[in-house]
C-alpha cells in the first residue's frame, strides 16, 4: 500500500484524510486494460484540455478545495466544458464507498469524514464563476447515516443564497432507497434531480456495484417527481456494453413510465419520439454534458430541423 508518491490504477493508497482507497476504484488485473489496435479514431478523440477558461476553472476549484467529477472520472469533455465556464462539482470527497466497473473514481471507506466548509465553498465558486447552471454530483457515501443527503441540500441552499438566479442540478446517489433522504435533496430548492440508471436491467450487475439496483434507481426517480412535480427528473444510459436495441427501448420506456423528463445516452436519438423533453447523445456524451441547456428545451442547442429529423422513427 502506497503512502507517498503517485499510485497506479488499481493500487491501494492512504488518502490525505487517513483512510485507505483504491486508485480508479477497480483492483488491477493481470490482463490490464484492453487497447484498440491503431488507437482511437479521430471522431472519438476529445480536444486537449487547455485554454484560459480551463485554467480559470482549474484555479477556482483548487482555491476552494473542491473536487470535480470532470477530473476524478477522467471525463473526455473537460476541456470543452471548462473553457465554456462550466464544471460539475463532486461533493463529499474523492473516494466512493462503491466500486462500479465503469467508473474511474477511487473506492474506499471515508468513515464518516466530511468537509463542513464544502457547501459554502461550493457556493463561493459558483458565484465567482457567475454560472447560470451548475451540476452537483457526489461519490456514494454509504458510510453516512443519510448517504450525504443533508450535505447535498446544504450545498444547494448555499448556492441559492449567493446566486439565486443560478439553476442547480443534483446528480445524486440512490441513498440506499431511503425516500426521506431523497426528499431532503428534492426540497432544497433545485431545478433538476438526477440519478443514473447507467445501463439496461440485464447488465446492471456486473456493470454497477452490487449495492446499486435498476428498480431502486427507477423508484427513486419516480418518488422525486411525485414529491415535487415542478422539479425535472433526469437519468443517463451508457451504450455499447452488449445491450440490444430492444433492451434500450425497454429502458427508455421504463424511465418514461417513472416520469423521467431528461435523458443522456451514448449514440441514439430515438428517445425523443418516446416523449423525453431532452435527449443529449453522442459517443463522448456523459450525464452532465451540456447540462446547462436542459432548461432551455432546445435539445442542447440543436435547431428545430435537426430535432425533427432525429425524432423521426428509425428506418
C-alpha positions in Angstrom: 0.0 0.0 0.0 1.4 3.3 -1.1 1.6 6.2 1.4 3.6 8.7 -0.6 4.2 9.4 -4.3 1.8 8.7 -7.2 -0.1 5.4 -7.3 -1.1 3.4 -10.3 -4.6 2.4 -11.3 -5.8 -0.5 -9.0 -3.3 0.2 -6.2 -4.2 0.9 -2.6 -3.1 4.2 -1.1 -3.7 6.3 2.1 -5.7 9.4 1.5 -4.9 12.8 2.9 -7.6 12.2 5.5 -6.1 9.0 6.7 -8.2 6.2 5.3 -7.3 3.7 2.5 -8.7 3.8 -1.0 -8.1 2.0 -4.4 -7.0 4.2 -7.3 -9.6 4.4 -10.0 -11.9 2.2 -8.0 -11.1 -1.2 -9.5 -8.3 -3.6 -8.4 -5.6 -4.2 -11.0 -5.9 -7.4 -13.1 -3.2 -9.5 -14.8 -4.7 -8.7 -18.2 -4.8 -4.9 -17.8 -6.8 -2.5 -19.9 -7.6 -3.6 -23.5 -6.1 -1.5 -26.2 -7.6 -0.8 -29.6 -5.2 -1.6 -32.5 -4.1 1.6 -34.1 -5.6 3.8 -31.4 -8.9 5.7 -31.3 -10.5 7.1 -34.5 -10.4 10.9 -34.8 -14.1 11.4 -34.1 -13.7 9.6 -30.8 -10.9 11.9 -29.5 -11.6 15.0 -27.4 -9.7 18.3 -27.8 -6.7 18.8 -25.5 -7.7 20.4 -22.2 -6.0 23.8 -22.5 -7.1 27.4 -22.7 -7.8 30.5 -20.5 -11.3 29.3 -19.5 -9.9 25.9 -18.5 -7.2 27.5 -16.4 -9.6 29.8 -14.7 -12.0 27.0 -13.6 -9.0 24.9 -12.5 -7.6 27.6 -10.3 -11.1 28.3 -8.8 -11.8 24.7 -7.8 -8.3 24.3 -6.4 -8.6 27.5 -4.3 -11.8 26.3 -2.7 -10.6 22.7 -2.2 -13.3 21.3 -4.4 -13.3 18.0 -6.3 -14.9 17.8 -9.8 -16.3 14.7 -11.5 -14.7 16.1 -14.6 -11.2 15.2 -13.2 -12.0 12.3 -10.9 -13.9 10.4 -13.6 -11.5 11.3 -16.3 -14.2 12.9 -18.5 -13.1 13.5 -22.1 -15.1 16.7 -22.3 -13.2 18.5 -19.5 -11.5 21.0 -21.9 -14.7 21.9 -23.8 -16.8 22.4 -20.6 -14.2 24.2 -18.5 -13.4 26.6 -21.4 -17.2 27.3 -21.5 -17.0 28.2 -17.8 -19.0 25.2 -16.6 -18.0 22.4 -14.3 -19.6 19.5 -12.4 -18.7 19.8 -8.8 -18.3 16.5 -6.9 -19.3 16.8 -3.2 -18.2 14.8 -0.2 -14.7 13.9 -1.3 -12.9 11.9 -4.0 -13.4 8.4 -2.6 -16.6 6.4 -3.2 -17.9 3.6 -1.0 -18.9 1.6 -4.1 -16.9 0.2 -7.0 -18.9 0.2 -10.2 -16.9 -1.3 -13.0 -17.4 1.6 -15.5 -16.2 4.3 -13.1 -12.7 5.7 -12.6 -13.4 7.3 -9.2 -11.3 5.8 -6.3 -13.1 3.5 -3.9 -12.8 3.0 -0.1 -14.4 3.8 3.2 -14.2 7.5 4.2 -15.5 6.5 7.7 -17.8 9.5 8.1 -15.4 12.2 7.0 -17.0 15.4 5.6 -15.7 18.9 4.9 -18.1 21.1 6.8 -17.0 24.1 4.8 -17.7 22.5 1.4 -21.3 23.7 0.9 -20.2 27.4 1.4 -17.0 26.9 -0.7 -19.1 25.4 -3.5 -21.4 28.4 -3.4 -18.5 30.8 -3.5 -17.1 29.0 -6.5 -20.4 29.2 -8.4 -20.7 32.9 -7.5 -17.1 33.7 -8.7 -17.7 31.8 -12.0 -21.1 33.6 -12.5 -22.7 30.3 -13.5 -26.2 30.3 -14.8 -26.4 26.5 -14.3 -24.4 24.2 -12.1 -24.4 20.4 -11.7 -23.6 19.0 -8.2 -22.8 15.3 -8.0 -21.1 13.2 -5.5 -19.5 9.9 -4.7 -21.6 7.3 -2.9 -21.3 7.7 0.8 -22.9 4.6 2.3 -20.8 5.3 5.4 -23.1 8.3 6.3 -26.5 7.7 8.0 -28.3 9.7 5.4 -26.0 9.0 2.5 -25.0 12.6 2.4 -28.5 14.0 1.6 -28.2 16.8 4.2 -24.8 17.8 2.8 -26.2 17.9 -0.7 -29.2 20.0 0.4 -26.8 22.4 2.3 -24.8 23.0 -0.9 -27.9 23.7 -2.9 -29.2 26.2 -0.3 -25.8 27.9 -0.1 -25.7 28.3 -3.9 -29.2 29.7 -4.0 -28.4 32.2 -1.1 -25.4 33.6 -3.0 -26.7 33.1 -6.6 -30.5 32.9 -6.6 -30.7 33.1 -10.4 -28.4 30.0 -10.9 -30.2 26.8 -11.8 -29.0 23.8 -9.9 -29.0 20.1 -10.9 -28.2 17.5 -8.3 -26.9 14.1 -9.7 -27.2 12.0 -6.6 -26.5 8.6 -5.2 -29.5 6.3 -4.5 -29.4 6.9 -0.7 -29.9 3.2 -0.4 -33.5 3.7 -1.4 -34.4 5.8 1.7 -37.1 8.1 0.3 -36.9 10.6 3.1 -33.3 11.3 2.1 -34.4 11.7 -1.5 -37.0 14.3 -0.3 -34.3 16.2 1.7 -32.5 16.9 -1.6 -35.6 17.5 -3.7 -36.8 20.0 -1.2 -33.6 22.0 -1.2 -34.6 24.4 -4.0 -33.0 22.7 -7.0 -34.4 22.7 -10.6 -33.3 19.2 -11.7 -32.9 15.9 -9.7 -30.9 13.3 -11.5 -29.9 9.7 -10.9 -28.4 7.5 -13.5 -29.8 4.1 -14.3 -26.5 3.6 -16.2 -27.3 0.5 -18.2 -30.2 -1.9 -19.2 -31.6 -4.1 -16.5 -29.9 -7.3 -17.7 -26.4 -5.7 -17.4 -27.0 -3.8 -14.2 -24.9 -6.4 -12.4 -22.0 -6.8 -13.5 -21.7 -3.1 -14.6 -22.9 -1.5 -11.4 -21.9 -2.1 -7.8 -23.8 -4.9 -6.2 -25.5 -2.4 -3.8 -27.0 -0.5 -6.8 -30.2 -1.6 -8.5 -32.1 -0.9 -11.7 -35.5 -1.0 -9.9 -34.2 1.1 -7.0 -33.0 3.9 -9.3 -36.4 3.9 -11.1 -38.2 4.1 -7.8 -36.1 7.0 -6.5 -36.7 9.0 -9.7 -40.4 8.4 -9.5 -40.6 9.4 -5.9 -38.6 12.6 -6.6 -41.1 13.6 -9.3 -44.2 12.7 -7.3 -42.8 14.5 -4.2 -42.2 17.7 -6.2 -43.8 17.8 -9.6 -42.2 21.1 -10.5 -38.7 19.5 -10.3 -37.4 18.0 -13.6 -36.0 14.5 -13.3 -33.1 13.1 -15.3 -31.2 9.9 -15.9 -28.4 8.6 -18.1 -27.8 5.4 -20.0 -24.4 4.1 -21.3 -24.5 2.2 -24.6 -22.1 -0.2 -26.2 -21.9 -2.7 -23.3 -23.7 -5.5 -25.1 -27.3 -4.3 -24.8 -29.8 -4.9 -27.6 -32.0 -2.4 -29.3 -35.0 -3.9 -27.6 -33.4 -3.6 -24.2 -32.5 0.1 -24.9 -36.1 0.8 -25.9 -37.4 -1.0 -22.8 -35.2 1.0 -20.5 -36.4 4.3 -22.1 -40.0 3.1 -21.7 -39.3 2.2 -18.0 -37.8 5.7 -17.4 -40.8 7.4 -19.0 -43.2 5.2 -17.0 -41.4 6.6 -13.9 -42.0 10.2 -15.1 -38.3 10.9 -16.1 -38.1 14.2 -18.1 -34.5 14.3 -19.3 -32.1 11.7 -20.7 -28.5 11.5 -21.8 -27.1 8.4 -23.6 -24.3 7.2 -25.9 -25.3 7.3 -29.5 -29.1 7.0 -30.4 -31.6 9.9 -30.6 -34.8 7.9 -30.8 -35.6 8.8 -27.2 -37.3 12.0 -28.5 -40.1 10.1 -30.0 -40.8 8.5 -26.6 -41.6 11.8 -25.1 -38.4 12.9 -23.3 -38.1 16.6 -23.0 -34.3 16.4 -23.8 -32.0 13.7 -25.2 -28.4 14.6 -25.4 -26.5 11.9 -27.3 -23.1 11.1 -28.8 -20.0 8.9 -28.3 -18.4 11.3 -25.8 -21.6 12.3 -24.0 -21.5 11.9 -20.2 -24.5 12.5 -17.9 -23.7 16.2 -17.2 -22.7 17.1 -20.8 -24.2 20.5 -21.8 -26.4 20.2 -18.8 -26.8 24.0 -18.6 -29.1 23.8 -21.6 -31.6 21.4 -20.1 -34.0 24.2 -19.0 -33.9 25.8 -22.5 -35.8 22.9 -24.0 -33.7 23.1 -27.2 -32.0 19.7 -27.0 -28.6 21.1 -26.2 -28.8 23.7 -28.9 -29.9 21.6 -31.9 -32.1 23.5 -34.3 -35.7 22.5 -34.9 -35.0 20.9 -38.3 -32.4 18.7 -36.7 -34.7 17.8 -33.9 -37.5 16.8 -36.3 -35.2 14.6 -38.3 -33.8 12.9 -35.2 -37.2 12.4 -33.7 -38.5 10.5 -36.7 -38.8 6.7 -36.4 -35.6 4.7 -37.3 -35.6 3.1 -40.7 
